[in-house]
């Protein structure tokens, strides 16, 4: 099986699309990341990452109908593909292995 290589921000974006499920588009993904991480992210950074994840086959997208509230523009909604779900499971497994191998004293605060 081909390994999934995701950057840290790609992982955050892919996870956020999975969390948002049917309502994942550029603005909601950006807002959710900022809310959950406390990190300010630019819409253009998120948009570029969404496109890259779609090119890698981890996301698929569909266009919604135009709405008056958006000045006649349509939204591009994203969903996680089977390959994206596999990538998330693989990354989670790797992180769990690494955390599990960490010696307990490594995270102890000095002076305790």
Secondary structure, 3 states (H helix, E strand, C coil): CCCCCCCHHHHHHHHHHHHHHHHCEHHHHHHHHHHHHCCCCCHHHHHHHHHHHHHCCCEEEEECCCCHHHCCCCCEEEEECHHHHHHHHHHHHHHHHHHHHCCHHHHCCCCC
